[in-house]
């Protein structure tokens, strides 16, 4: 099987995510999400795509083989602004608009890794894992504006 490449664009008007298969140039039928899409990420092997959005469940995860929704998927308690998968694909982080502003999930069963133990001082806008997966950085709206966590124990750096 060859390498697959996708690009995704969200729409604030029609509440869908539009995906183009870059290997064929074809469009995937629009993927319905419940509200405005704010962030999107593919897992490392490209088999799943997560979209952070403005209505419950605040994250929708799709299987890229057939674009079906992963069910049950992760559940957030706040509007999702961004999502990121760890480099090994075993974790997915989501950040958003309400305290604790961060949630990390095990991708095997979507259980929360850090129920309430991670927090930043303001609404979180973006999240990323380091290339080796040992750190996770969160950009947020209050000083110090970026917080970095050790992923081994989720302590702040």
N, C-alpha and C positions, 0 to 999 in steps of 0.2 A: 504494500500500500504506500502510495506517495505521500509527500507532505501536503497538508491542507493549509490554506491561508484564508482568513476571513477579515472583513472590516465591518464595523457596526456603527450605526448612527442612530441616535434617539430623536424622537419628535415630541415637542411640547404641545403641539396642536392636536395630534391624533392619538397620542398615547400608545405608540408602538415603537419597536426597535426594528430598523431595517438592516439586514445583513447581506453583504455581497460576498460570494465565494470568489476569492481572488485567483484561485487556480483555474476556474472555468469562466469567470466573468459574469456568471449568472447571479440573479437575485433570489434570495430565499423569500418565501411569502412573508409579509409583515408579521412580526411576533408581538402579540398583544401583551402589554403590561398595564397595570391598573392606573397609572398616573405618569406624570412627567419623569423621564429617565434622566438621572444625574451622573451616573458612573457606570462603566462597563469593564469587565475583565474576563479573559480566557484563562482556564487552568493551563498548566505547563504542557500537557500533552494535547491540548486543543479539543478534548472531548466534551467540555462543558463551558458555557458562557454565563456569567452572572451579570445582572443589571440591577443597580440600586435605583430606587424610585420613591415617589412621594406618597404612596398609599399602601396600606397593609396588604401583603406581608413585608413591604418595604424592600425586599430583595426577591427577584425571580431568577431561578437557575434553569437553563435550558441544556438538553443533551444535543450536541451539535451533529450527531449522526442522523437524527430525524427532526430536530428542533422541537421535540416535546418538552414540556415542563417537568422538572425533577419534582417528584412528590413523594412524601412530604419534603419540603425544602426548608432552608433556614428561616427562622422568624425573628424579626427585629421589633423593638418597641418604639422606634423612632424613624423619621424620614431618613432614608439612606442616601448619603451624598456620594459615596465612593466605595468600591470593593477592590480587593486584591487577593490573589492566591499566593501561598508560599511557594518557593521554587520546587519543593518536592510534591506539591499538590495536596498535601494532607490537611492543610489549614486554609481557611478563607477568612479574611478580616473585612469588617464593614464598619464604616464610620458615618456619623450623622449629626442630627440637630438637637438631640435631647440627652441629658445625662443618663448613663455614663459616657455617651458619645462614641463608644467603641464596643464592638462585640467580635469575638473570634470563635469560629466554628470548626469542628472536626468534619472534614468533607465525606467521611465514610458514613456517618449517620446524622449529621447536622446538629449534633449536640454542642452546646456552648462550652468552650474551653475555659473561658474566664468570666463566669457569671458575676459581674459587678466588680471584679478586682482590678480592671483597667479603667483609667479615667484620665481625662485632660481637662483643663480649666475653661474650655469654651467649645462651642459647636465645632465639630471636626469636618474638614473639607476634603481631605485627601489622605490616602494611606498607601504605603509601599513596603515591601519586604526587601531586605538586602539580597544581593545575588546568592549568597550562601545560606540565606534563611535564618541567620543567627540574630538579626535585628529587624525591628519593624518601626517605621517612622510614621508619625501622624502630624499633619499640619492642621492647626486650629485657630480660632478667632481671638484668643486671648494670649497674653504674654505667658510663656516665652515663644509662642506661635508655632513651635515645632517640638514634639516630644518623641524621644527614641526609647524603645523598650528592648530588653533582652528576651528573645523568644524561649529561652530555656526555662525561665521562671516568671516571665512577664514583669520583671522589675524595671524601673526606669534607669537609663544609662546616666 
